Amino acid sequence: MKYGFTGWFIKFAFAKTAFDFVEKEIPEIDIPSYKKRVLNEYKAIVLRTPAVGRLKENMFVMTMYAGAFLIALYKEAGGKLIDDKLKGLVRASAYCPLMVKAKKGKNAFTEKEIENRTRQAKWSRDHIDEYPMNWFYYFETVPGKEEYYITHKQCGICKLTKQEHCEEITKYLCMMDYYTFEMQGAVLDRTKTLGYGDEECNFHLMSKQRADEIGFKRSPDAK
């Protein structure tokens, strides 16, 4: 991937929130040194990771850069970012002010959003040989309802953590999906996740109104 505007934007969006979290939760870390190491490693990860297409074609481009930044934070923490601290970092990063602002007023169920996801899902399958680090997935709507399914057969974040030899954190990074969809007015239920070693990710998305209509209750096996 290139370290251009998208690389800079993700750093700009996440850095303050992430470093403030680490400084508070892991006070023994030398923050000035940690910041330098993280930013250097983030750029290195970006540059050694194969491209997954252009943002116009693939909404997951931004996700890949975000994954690279979170991986750099983890790798440079010297084993101190684990379990609840890592969960907390992922959540704090997802709800950082710039990301909240970017998602404000967005609706995951508009006609434009549905058309975009339908087109990009097909694009991902048609171009997986060209961009092997990319996601490979299917998108299916429920006609006339604010509800749809996304089935991932391959995941770029899983491929990225494998590349970076830190597959143990994949399941934590997967939690960001719940937060990003929530900010777009969507409820997510998912019982299979590639990051947990399952054969697929079975996203079931619905609006809050649709969830109320069908009496939705989150699965006890949700991941």
N, C-alpha and C positions, 0 to 999 in steps of 0.2 A: 504494500500500500504506500501511498505518498503521504509525507508529513506536510500537508498543505493546510487549507483553511479548516477542514473538518478536524484534523489533528489538533490544531490550535484551539478550535471551539470547544472540544471536549475537555481539554486541559483547563481552559478558562472557566468552563461551566462547573467542573467537579473539584478543582484543586483546593479552593479555600474551605469548602465544606468538608472535604475528605481529610485535609491536614488538621483542621480544627478538631475533628472527631478523634483522630489518632493522638493528637497532643493531649486531649482530655482523658481518653481511655487508656492510653499507654504512656504515662508521663515519663517513664525512664528512657524513651526514645529521644535522641538528639534531633530535634525537628529540623533545624537548618541543614544538617547533613543529610537527613532522611529526604527532605524535599529535593535536594540536588540529585540524589541517587534515583529517586522515583521518576523524576522528569527525564533523566538520561535514559533510564531503562524503558520508559514509556515510548520515547522516540525510537529506541532501538527495536522494540517489539513491532511497532508500526512499520518500520522500514524493512524488517525481515519477513513480514507477513504478506503472502500473495494477495493481490487485489480480489475483491468480490463484486466488482462492477462499479457503476456510477450511482450516486445517490438518487438521481432521477429514475433509474431503473430498479433500484434495490434499496428499500427503506432500511435494510439491515446493515448497510454500510456504517451508519452511525452507531449501531449496536456493537459492531466489531471494534471500532475505536474506543468505545466506552469499556468494552471488555479488556482491551489492552491496558487502559489506564488502571482499572481495578486489579488486574494481574500484577502490574508494576508495584502498586501499593502493597500487595500481599508479599511479593517476592523480596522486597527491600525491607520488610518489617522484622526480619530475622526470627521467624517462627512465632512472633507475638500476636499476629492477627489470626486468631482461630476461633471457631465455634461462635459464641454469642457476639464477640467483638467483630468478627467478619460479617455476621448477619447485620449487626448494627451499622457497619460501614456501608454495606450495600443499600440498606434502606435510607440512610442519610444522604447518600449520593443520588439515589433516585429522586428524592424530594428536595434536592438542592434548589435554591431560589430560581436560577435560570431555567432549569428543567420544568419547574412548576409553572413558571411564566409561559414557557413555550407550549405547554399542554393546556393552559387555561382556556376554557371555552371550547375545547376540541371535543368532538363527538365521534366515537368509534363506529357509529352506525349510519353515517350520512351516505347518500348515494355515491358521492365522490369517493369516500373512503372505501366503500365496497368495490367500486370499479377499480380503484387503485390496487387493492389487495388481490383481486381476481387476476388482474393483469400481471402483477409482480410474482404471484405464485407460479403462473405458467412460465414466466421468464426464468425463474429460478430452476425449473426443471429442464427447460430448453437449453440452458447455458451452464449446466453443472460441469460438463467436461472442460469448458473454457475457464470456469472459476471453481475449481474443486474445493476451495475453502469455504464456499458459500453454503447457505441453507438449501435444502431440497424439501419442498412441502406442497401440500394441497390445501385449498381453501374452498369451503362449502357453506352456502348460506341456507337459512330456513326461510323460504318464500313468504313474504308478507309480515315477517317478524324481525324484531331487532335482536337477532340471534345468529351466530355462525360458529363454524368449527374450523380449526386450523390443525392440520396433522403434519408434524415435522418428522421426516424420515432421516434427515441429516441436519446437524446443527453446527453453525459456524463457531459458536463459543466453545462447544465440545472439542472441535478441531483445534481451536486456538489454545485451550488449556493443555491439550495433548502436545502441541508443538512446543509449549513453554514448560512442559514437564511439571505441571501442577494440576493434574486432573482432579485432585481431591477437593478443589474449591468450586468445581463446576456447579454442583447442586446449590451452592450458596448464591452464585451469580444468577441462577435460574429464578430466584425469588424476585428479581427485579421486574419480571413480567407482571406479577400481581400489582405492583405499584404503578407501573406505567399505564396499564389498562384502567386501573382505578381512576387515574387522573383524567381519563377520557370517558368517564361515565359508564364503564363496563365492569361486569362481574366475571371473574375467571374461575372455572373449575377445571382441574387437571389431575388425573390419577396416574398417568404414565409420563415419564420424563427421561429423555436420553441422558441427561446429566446424572441420573440415578442408576443408569445401566439398563433402562428399559429399551424396548425395540423401537419406540416412537414417543413423541410428545403429543398428547391428545387434548389440545386446547378446546374448551367449550366456553364461548363468550356470549354474554347476553347483557342487555341494558338492565338497569336496576328495576325499571318498570316491568320488563319481561320476566325478570327473576321473581318479582312479587306475584306476577300473574300465574306462573307455573308452580308457585310455592317452593322455590329453590332453597335447598339446604346444602351447604358445602359438604362434599364427600369426606368421610372420615379418613379416606385414603389419599386425600389431596396432597400433591407435591408441588 
